[in-house]
Amino acid sequence: METTTVKNYNIFILGFAFMLVFTGFNTMSGIQAMIFKSATTPGSGGYVEGFKGDGFISSAVIYAVFSIASWLAPSVVAWKGPRVAMILAGVLYAQYIAQLLYPNTYLLYISAAVIGLGAPVIWTAQGNFLSLNSDDDTISRNSGIVWAMLQSSIFIGNMFAYFMFTGEEFISSSVRTTVGVVLLSITAAGVLFMFLLRGTPWARDTLASNESPTSALRSSGKLFLTKDMLMLSVTFLYTGLQLSIWSGVYPTCVGFTNSFGENRKALATVCMIFIAAGEVLGGAIFGFFGHLTTKRGRDPIVILGFITSMTSYFLIFLNIPFEAPLGETKPTDAAYITSNIYLAVFTAFILGFSDSCFNTQITSILGGAFKEQSSSAFAIFKFMQSMSAAVAFFYSPWLKLQWQLLIVVVFDILGTIAFCKVEWAANKYEVLSSEPDAESD
């Protein structure tokens, strides 16, 4: 089988495997706060005696461990290779889904810490494997394709959750168990699909695939201190805050908004479905038209993401009560306008689309401009992203919505400026470096 065919095959299997693995994790991230709220509420039908777990805090534990472990991820990938590293990390994702079958406070936070160890490995390995199966002409296309397939996991999982939650003001034990079994089975299937990934013999002599664990750690530290990576780190921090909004805070706020009625838990899953639709649409567009990104630069897409994200934050500010992150709202807790179901769903769509704008272009610039150090580059990205997400999830149950939105808006502005400056500098360097070649011709 020729190299180009193997690369295309690997990209498809990579996207499909991640779609299955994250059908479990992404779905659970969006619904766990509501599930655990029912598990701690006597008389809810899902009450578990002695259980004190909190979905936001478990997410905070995941991303806190994630950020610390990110520095070791390149060494693990260098030691085991990206394929084996992804499989091992995928098993850790499965164990986190499994604890949903038997809610226990200690088990919840221990399994959250364990998946926090696996998360940077699976993402660093994915970025490395994506880079090894792409070149300068295909990296934007492949980044978009893998992103679209990955984010379709939110659509699949939440379609299932919607039918399970319809008519449920609280999540019963039987519904919780059924959701847990199905999500665990899908995640396990994704891990099995990773065994189908082919090797990359054409990349054996490249730095990205041939580093020792020690040198991988050293190169990560050196790369982090470069001017471009420090600038991009501001953008990485913003994506972590945005991650906390779309994957946890926003759907939970919708599910806790009393004025949305008894079906507000089902509405929260609908919002996750439309977040996924925005993510997939963005990934598909930027994937199929990746050649235009190569010619015109990545900054127009990031600026588009900035405009749509700021629009979504403003609509959330208007449509959702400020008390919603703190728990079930009262009928007297009103938003600036009368909370509107259709506006909530539309907001979810553009929130997902804006997230795809930033993440596909970050993946593209790391897999292209930092191709020779792709493992280190993706590890730094995930370190900064998970660190800010951890902080955001820690304050999410305590901080009212308007202050959470203010924080994310400030970093949205700073992150967009930082990305554009790095992209413009890279384009200028590419033009200047190509001029001597043109003159020699």
C-alpha positions as CSV (number, residue, x, y, z in Angstrom):
1,M,0.0,0.0,0.0
2,E,1.5,3.3,-1.0
3,T,2.4,6.0,1.6
4,T,-0.4,8.4,0.6
5,T,-3.1,5.7,1.0
6,V,-1.8,4.6,4.4
7,K,-1.7,8.2,5.6
8,N,-5.3,8.8,4.5
9,Y,-6.4,5.5,6.1
10,N,-4.7,6.4,9.3
11,I,-6.4,9.8,9.4
12,F,-9.8,8.2,9.0
13,I,-9.2,5.5,11.6
14,L,-7.7,8.1,14.0
15,G,-10.8,10.4,13.7
16,F,-13.2,7.4,13.9
17,A,-11.5,6.0,17.0
18,F,-11.5,9.4,18.8
19,M,-15.1,9.9,17.8
20,L,-16.1,6.7,19.7
21,V,-13.8,7.2,22.7
22,F,-15.1,10.8,23.2
23,T,-18.7,9.9,22.7
24,G,-18.4,8.6,26.2
25,F,-16.3,11.3,27.7
26,N,-17.7,14.4,26.1
27,T,-21.3,13.3,26.7
28,M,-20.5,12.6,30.4
29,S,-18.8,16.0,30.7
30,G,-22.0,17.7,29.7
31,I,-24.4,15.7,31.8
32,Q,-22.5,14.6,34.9
33,A,-23.2,17.8,37.0
34,M,-27.0,17.1,36.5
35,I,-26.6,13.4,37.2
36,F,-24.6,13.9,40.4
37,K,-27.0,16.7,41.5
38,S,-29.8,14.1,41.3
39,A,-27.6,11.6,43.1
40,T,-27.2,14.0,46.0
41,T,-30.9,15.1,46.2
42,P,-33.1,12.9,48.5
43,G,-36.3,11.8,46.8
44,S,-35.1,12.4,43.3
45,G,-35.3,8.8,42.2
46,G,-31.5,8.8,41.6
47,Y,-30.4,9.5,45.2
48,V,-27.3,7.6,46.4
49,E,-26.9,7.7,50.2
50,G,-23.5,9.1,51.2
51,F,-22.6,10.4,47.8
52,K,-21.3,13.9,47.8
53,G,-19.7,14.1,44.3
54,D,-19.8,17.3,42.2
55,G,-19.5,17.2,38.4
56,F,-17.7,20.6,38.2
57,I,-15.1,19.6,40.9
58,S,-14.5,16.2,39.2
59,S,-13.8,18.0,35.9
60,A,-11.5,20.4,37.8
61,V,-9.5,17.4,39.2
62,I,-9.2,15.9,35.7
63,Y,-7.8,19.1,34.2
64,A,-5.6,19.9,37.2
65,V,-3.8,16.5,36.9
66,F,-4.0,16.9,33.1
67,S,-2.0,20.1,33.2
68,I,0.8,18.7,35.5
69,A,1.0,15.4,33.6
70,S,1.3,17.2,30.2
71,W,5.0,17.7,30.8
72,L,5.5,13.9,30.9
73,A,3.3,13.1,28.0
74,P,6.0,13.7,25.2
75,S,8.3,11.2,27.1
76,V,5.5,8.6,27.2
77,V,4.8,9.1,23.5
78,A,8.6,8.9,22.7
79,W,8.9,5.8,24.8
80,K,5.9,3.8,23.6
81,G,5.1,5.4,20.3
82,P,1.9,7.3,19.5
83,R,-0.2,4.2,18.7
84,V,0.5,2.3,21.9
85,A,0.3,5.5,23.9
86,M,-3.2,6.3,22.6
87,I,-4.5,2.7,23.4
88,L,-3.2,2.8,26.9
89,A,-4.7,6.3,27.5
90,G,-8.0,5.2,26.0
91,V,-8.3,2.5,28.7
92,L,-8.0,5.2,31.3
93,Y,-10.9,7.0,29.7
94,A,-13.0,3.9,29.9
95,Q,-12.5,3.5,33.6
96,Y,-13.8,7.0,34.2
97,I,-17.0,6.2,32.4
98,A,-17.3,3.0,34.4
99,Q,-17.5,4.7,37.8
100,L,-20.9,6.1,36.7
101,L,-22.3,2.6,37.3
102,Y,-21.6,2.8,41.0
103,P,-21.5,6.4,42.2
104,N,-19.0,6.8,45.1
105,T,-17.5,10.1,46.1
106,Y,-13.9,8.8,46.6
107,L,-14.1,6.6,43.4
108,L,-15.3,9.6,41.4
109,Y,-12.3,11.8,42.3
110,I,-9.8,9.0,42.1
111,S,-11.0,8.0,38.6
112,A,-10.9,11.7,37.7
113,A,-7.2,11.9,38.7
114,V,-6.5,8.7,36.8
115,I,-8.1,10.0,33.5
116,G,-6.1,13.2,34.1
117,L,-2.9,11.1,33.7
118,G,-4.2,9.6,30.5
119,A,-5.6,12.7,28.9
120,P,-2.4,14.5,28.0
121,V,-0.9,11.2,26.6
122,I,-3.9,10.6,24.3
123,W,-3.9,14.2,23.0
124,T,-0.1,14.5,22.6
125,A,0.0,11.1,20.8
126,Q,-2.9,12.1,18.6
127,G,-1.2,15.4,17.6
128,N,2.1,13.6,17.0
129,F,0.3,10.9,14.9
130,L,-1.7,13.5,13.0
131,S,1.6,15.4,12.2
132,L,3.4,12.2,11.0
133,N,0.5,11.4,8.6
134,S,0.3,14.9,7.2
135,D,2.5,17.4,5.3
136,D,2.4,21.1,4.8
137,D,-0.3,20.8,2.1
138,T,-2.6,18.4,4.0
139,I,-2.2,19.4,7.7
140,S,-5.1,21.9,7.6
141,R,-7.4,19.5,5.8
142,N,-6.5,16.6,8.1
143,S,-6.8,18.7,11.2
144,G,-10.3,19.8,10.1
145,I,-11.4,16.2,9.2
146,V,-10.2,14.7,12.5
147,W,-11.7,17.6,14.5
148,A,-15.1,17.2,12.7
149,M,-15.2,13.4,13.4
150,L,-14.1,13.9,17.0
151,Q,-16.8,16.5,17.7
152,S,-19.5,14.5,16.1
153,S,-19.1,12.4,19.3
154,I,-21.0,15.1,21.2
155,F,-23.9,14.8,18.7
156,I,-24.1,11.0,19.0
157,G,-23.8,10.8,22.7
158,N,-26.3,13.6,23.4
159,M,-28.9,12.3,21.0
160,F,-28.9,9.2,23.1
161,A,-29.0,11.2,26.4
162,Y,-31.8,13.4,25.1
163,F,-34.1,10.4,24.6
164,M,-33.1,9.1,28.0
165,F,-33.7,12.4,29.8
166,T,-36.9,13.5,28.1
167,G,-39.6,13.9,30.8
168,E,-37.0,13.5,33.6
169,E,-36.9,16.5,36.0
170,F,-34.3,14.5,37.9
171,I,-32.1,11.6,36.7
172,S,-33.2,8.3,38.1
173,S,-30.9,5.4,39.1
174,S,-32.1,3.2,36.2
175,V,-31.5,6.0,33.6
176,R,-28.1,6.7,35.1
177,T,-27.1,3.1,34.9
178,T,-28.3,2.7,31.3
179,V,-26.5,5.8,30.2
180,G,-23.3,4.5,31.9
181,V,-23.4,1.1,30.3
182,V,-24.0,2.5,26.8
183,L,-21.3,5.2,27.0
184,L,-18.8,2.7,28.4
185,S,-19.4,0.3,25.6
186,I,-18.9,2.9,22.9
187,T,-15.7,4.2,24.6
188,A,-14.3,0.6,24.7
189,A,-15.1,0.2,21.0
190,G,-13.1,3.3,20.2
191,V,-10.1,1.9,22.1
192,L,-10.4,-1.3,20.0
193,F,-10.4,0.7,16.8
194,M,-7.0,2.2,17.7
195,F,-5.5,-1.3,17.1
196,L,-6.3,-0.8,13.4
197,L,-3.9,2.2,13.0
198,R,-1.0,1.4,10.7
199,G,2.7,2.2,11.4
200,T,4.5,5.2,9.9
201,P,7.8,3.8,8.6
202,W,8.4,6.9,6.4
203,A,8.8,9.0,9.6
204,R,11.3,6.8,11.5
205,D,14.2,9.2,10.8
206,T,12.3,12.4,11.8
207,L,12.8,14.2,15.1
208,A,9.1,14.1,15.8
209,S,9.1,10.3,15.9
210,N,12.6,9.4,17.1
211,E,13.2,11.3,20.4
212,S,14.2,9.6,23.6
213,P,12.0,10.3,26.6
214,T,14.6,12.5,28.3
215,S,15.3,14.6,25.2
216,A,11.5,14.9,24.7
217,L,11.2,16.5,28.1
218,R,14.1,18.8,27.6
219,S,12.9,20.0,24.2
220,S,9.4,20.7,25.6
221,G,11.0,23.0,28.2
222,K,13.1,24.8,25.6
223,L,10.2,25.2,23.2
224,F,7.9,26.6,25.9
225,L,10.3,29.5,26.5
226,T,10.4,30.6,22.9
227,K,8.7,33.9,22.0
228,D,6.1,32.3,19.6
229,M,5.1,29.6,22.1
230,L,4.8,32.1,25.0
231,M,2.5,34.2,22.7
232,L,0.4,31.2,21.7
233,S,0.1,30.2,25.3
234,V,-2.3,33.1,25.8
235,T,-4.5,31.6,23.1
236,F,-4.1,28.1,24.7
237,L,-5.3,29.6,28.0
238,Y,-8.4,31.0,26.4
239,T,-9.3,27.7,24.7
240,G,-9.3,26.1,28.2
241,L,-11.8,28.7,29.5
242,Q,-13.9,28.2,26.4
243,L,-13.8,24.4,26.9
244,S,-15.2,24.9,30.4
245,I,-18.1,27.0,29.1
246,W,-19.2,24.7,26.2
247,S,-18.5,21.3,27.8
248,G,-19.8,22.0,31.3
249,V,-21.0,25.4,32.4
250,Y,-23.4,26.3,29.5
251,P,-25.3,23.0,29.2
252,T,-25.5,22.7,33.0
253,C,-26.9,26.3,33.3
254,V,-29.5,25.4,30.7
255,G,-30.4,22.3,32.7
256,F,-30.7,24.3,35.9
257,T,-32.8,27.2,34.5
258,N,-36.2,26.8,36.0
259,S,-38.0,28.9,33.4
260,F,-37.1,26.3,30.7
261,G,-39.7,24.0,32.3
262,E,-39.6,20.3,33.3
263,N,-37.8,19.2,30.2
264,R,-34.8,21.5,30.9
265,K,-32.5,18.4,31.4
266,A,-33.4,17.2,27.9
267,L,-33.0,20.7,26.6
268,A,-29.4,20.7,28.0
269,T,-28.6,17.7,25.8
270,V,-30.2,19.4,22.8
271,C,-27.8,22.3,23.4
272,M,-24.9,19.9,23.5
273,I,-26.2,18.4,20.2
274,F,-26.2,21.9,18.6
275,I,-22.7,22.6,20.1
276,A,-21.6,19.5,18.3
277,A,-23.3,20.6,15.1
278,G,-21.3,23.9,15.2
279,E,-18.1,22.0,16.0
280,V,-18.6,19.5,13.1
281,L,-19.6,22.2,10.6
282,G,-16.6,24.2,11.4
283,G,-14.3,21.2,11.2
284,A,-15.8,20.1,7.9
285,I,-15.5,23.5,6.3
286,F,-12.0,24.1,7.4
287,G,-11.1,20.6,6.5
288,F,-12.5,20.6,2.9
289,F,-11.2,24.1,2.3
290,G,-7.8,23.6,4.1
291,H,-5.9,24.5,0.9
292,L,-7.4,28.0,1.1
293,T,-6.1,28.3,4.7
294,T,-2.6,27.4,3.5
295,K,-2.7,30.2,0.9
296,R,-4.5,32.9,2.9
297,G,-3.4,32.2,6.4
298,R,-5.1,31.0,9.6
299,D,-5.8,34.4,11.1
300,P,-9.1,35.0,9.2
301,I,-10.6,31.9,10.7
302,V,-9.5,32.7,14.2
303,I,-11.0,36.2,13.8
304,L,-14.2,34.6,12.7
305,G,-14.1,32.5,15.8
306,F,-13.6,35.6,17.9
307,I,-16.6,37.3,16.4
308,T,-18.9,34.3,16.9
309,S,-17.6,33.5,20.4
310,M,-18.2,37.1,21.6
311,T,-21.7,36.9,20.1
312,S,-22.4,33.7,22.0
313,Y,-21.2,35.1,25.3
314,F,-23.4,38.1,24.9
315,L,-26.5,35.9,24.2
316,I,-25.7,33.7,27.2
317,F,-25.4,36.9,29.3
318,L,-28.9,38.0,28.1
319,N,-30.7,34.6,28.2
320,I,-29.5,32.7,31.2
321,P,-30.0,33.7,34.9
322,F,-26.7,34.6,36.7
323,E,-27.5,32.1,39.4
324,A,-27.7,29.1,37.1
325,P,-24.1,27.8,37.6
326,L,-24.8,27.5,41.4
327,G,-27.6,25.0,41.1
328,E,-31.3,24.7,40.3
329,T,-32.7,28.3,39.9
330,K,-35.9,29.6,41.5
331,P,-38.8,30.9,39.5
332,T,-37.8,34.4,40.7
333,D,-34.3,34.0,39.3
334,A,-34.7,35.8,35.9
335,A,-32.3,36.7,33.1
336,Y,-32.1,40.1,31.4
337,I,-34.7,38.8,28.9
338,T,-37.3,36.1,29.2
339,S,-35.3,32.9,28.8
340,N,-35.9,31.6,25.3
341,I,-35.4,28.0,24.3
342,Y,-34.7,28.7,20.7
343,L,-32.2,31.4,21.5
344,A,-30.5,28.9,23.9
345,V,-30.2,26.4,21.1
346,F,-28.9,28.9,18.6
347,T,-26.3,30.2,21.1
348,A,-25.1,26.6,21.6
349,F,-24.6,26.3,17.8
350,I,-22.4,29.4,17.4
351,L,-20.6,28.5,20.6
352,G,-19.5,25.2,19.1
353,F,-18.7,26.8,15.8
354,S,-16.4,29.4,17.4
355,D,-14.6,26.7,19.4
356,S,-13.9,24.8,16.1
357,C,-12.4,28.0,14.6
358,F,-9.8,28.2,17.3
359,N,-9.0,24.6,17.8
360,T,-8.6,23.6,14.2
361,Q,-6.2,26.5,13.5
362,I,-4.2,25.8,16.6
363,T,-3.8,22.2,15.6
364,S,-2.9,23.3,12.1
365,I,-0.2,25.8,13.2
366,L,1.3,23.3,15.7
367,G,1.3,20.4,13.2
368,G,2.8,22.7,10.5
369,A,5.1,25.3,12.0
370,F,6.2,23.0,14.8
371,K,6.2,19.8,12.9
372,E,9.7,18.7,14.0
373,Q,8.7,19.2,17.7
374,S,5.0,18.2,17.3
375,S,4.8,16.1,20.5
376,S,6.3,18.9,22.6
377,A,4.1,21.5,20.9
378,F,0.9,19.6,21.5
379,A,1.9,18.8,25.1
380,I,2.4,22.6,25.8
381,F,-0.9,23.3,24.2
382,K,-2.7,20.8,26.4
383,F,-0.8,21.9,29.5
384,M,-2.0,25.5,29.2
385,Q,-5.5,24.6,28.0
386,S,-6.1,22.0,30.8
387,M,-4.6,24.4,33.5
388,S,-7.0,27.1,32.6
389,A,-9.9,24.6,32.3
390,A,-9.1,23.3,35.8
391,V,-9.2,26.7,37.3
392,A,-12.4,27.5,35.5
393,F,-14.1,24.3,36.7
394,F,-13.0,24.9,40.3
395,Y,-14.7,28.3,40.4
396,S,-17.7,27.3,38.2
397,P,-19.9,26.1,41.1
398,W,-19.2,29.2,43.2
399,L,-19.0,32.1,40.8
400,K,-22.1,33.7,39.2
401,L,-22.4,33.5,35.5
402,Q,-21.7,37.2,34.6
403,W,-18.2,37.0,36.2
404,Q,-17.4,33.7,34.4
405,L,-18.3,35.4,31.2
406,L,-16.2,38.4,31.9
407,I,-13.1,36.3,32.5
408,V,-13.6,34.3,29.2
409,V,-14.2,37.5,27.2
410,V,-11.0,39.1,28.4
411,F,-9.0,36.1,27.4
412,D,-10.9,35.8,24.1
413,I,-9.6,39.2,23.2
414,L,-6.0,38.6,24.3
415,G,-5.9,35.1,22.8
416,T,-7.0,36.3,19.4
417,I,-4.5,39.1,19.3
418,A,-1.7,36.7,20.4
419,F,-2.5,34.1,17.7
420,C,-2.7,36.7,14.9
421,K,0.6,38.2,15.9
422,V,2.3,34.7,15.7
423,E,0.6,33.9,12.4
424,W,1.5,37.2,10.8
425,A,5.1,36.8,12.0
426,A,5.3,33.3,10.6
427,N,3.9,34.4,7.2
428,K,6.4,37.3,7.1
429,Y,9.3,34.9,7.8
430,E,8.1,32.5,5.1
431,V,8.0,35.3,2.6
432,L,11.4,36.6,3.5
433,S,12.9,33.1,3.5
434,S,11.5,32.4,0.0
435,E,12.9,35.5,-1.5
436,P,16.5,34.3,-1.8
437,D,15.2,31.1,-3.6
438,A,13.3,33.3,-6.0
439,E,16.3,35.5,-6.7
440,S,18.6,32.4,-7.3
441,D,16.1,31.1,-9.9
